[in-house]
Amino acid sequence: MTEIRTLMDIDGQPHANVFPDSEPKTIRLRLSEGDEVAPHSHPGRDIVFYLVEGTVEVKLDDDRYEVTAGDIARFEGEREISPRALEDSTALIVLSPRPED
């Protein structure tokens, strides 16, 4: 099945599920400058964080990374993540279930 959505037209603030009830879970995150998401994790998933526009400081556990438009970060969902927008920003986040061993 092919499904196409326009990222900027998806409703929901700050998170919007791009393809509800589908795997991998795909989220559009939109943050205004200064907004942040509380620390959390996604156990059992691999995460791809693609910043479409803006600049975000991504805190992963005790490490901090400045991510700018066009950057892609990949990490394990067990890490505690807390993104904070340094300017108005939009990200596409893919949470893929990790295969069971």
C-alpha positions in Angstrom: 0.0 0.0 0.0 1.3 3.5 -0.9 0.3 6.4 1.2 1.5 10.0 0.6 1.0 12.9 3.1 2.2 16.5 3.0 4.2 17.0 6.2 3.4 20.6 6.9 -0.4 20.1 6.5 -0.7 17.4 9.2 -2.7 18.5 12.2 -1.4 18.2 15.8 0.8 20.3 18.0 3.6 19.7 18.9 3.4 16.0 17.8 1.3 14.7 14.9 1.2 11.1 13.9 1.9 11.1 10.1 0.5 7.6 9.4 -1.8 6.6 12.3 -2.0 2.9 13.2 1.0 2.1 10.9 4.5 0.9 11.6 7.1 2.2 11.7 5.6 5.0 13.8 6.2 8.3 12.1 5.8 11.6 13.9 6.0 15.2 12.8 7.3 17.4 15.6 6.9 21.2 15.4 8.4 23.4 18.1 8.5 27.1 18.4 11.7 28.8 19.6 12.3 28.0 23.2 9.8 25.1 23.3 11.1 21.7 24.5 9.8 18.2 25.0 10.2 16.6 28.5 12.8 13.9 28.8 11.5 10.5 27.7 12.5 7.2 26.0 11.2 4.8 23.4 12.4 1.3 24.6 12.5 -1.4 21.9 12.7 1.1 19.0 15.4 2.5 16.8 15.0 6.3 16.2 15.7 8.4 13.2 15.4 12.1 13.8 15.4 14.3 10.6 15.3 18.0 11.1 13.4 19.5 8.2 13.7 23.2 9.3 15.2 25.2 12.1 17.8 24.4 14.8 17.2 22.1 17.8 19.4 21.1 20.7 18.9 17.4 21.2 19.8 16.0 24.6 20.4 12.3 24.6 21.0 11.1 28.1 23.8 13.4 29.3 25.0 14.3 25.8 23.9 17.4 23.9 23.9 17.8 20.1 23.0 20.9 18.0 21.0 19.6 15.0 20.3 22.0 12.1 18.0 21.7 9.1 19.0 18.8 6.9 20.7 16.9 9.7 19.8 13.3 10.5 20.4 11.7 13.9 20.0 8.0 14.6 20.0 6.4 18.1 18.5 3.7 20.2 15.1 4.3 21.8 16.4 3.4 25.2 18.3 6.7 25.4 16.5 9.5 27.1 15.7 12.2 24.6 14.7 15.8 25.2 14.7 18.2 22.2 14.6 22.0 22.6 14.1 24.4 19.7 16.7 27.1 19.4 14.5 28.6 16.6 11.1 27.6 15.1 11.7 24.0 14.0 10.1 21.0 12.3 11.4 17.5 12.5 10.3 14.1 11.1 10.9 11.3 13.6 10.7 7.6 12.6 10.4 5.1 15.5 11.1 1.6 14.1 10.4 -1.5 16.1 13.7 -3.3 16.9 13.6 -6.9 15.7 13.4 -9.4 18.6 16.6 -11.5 19.0 
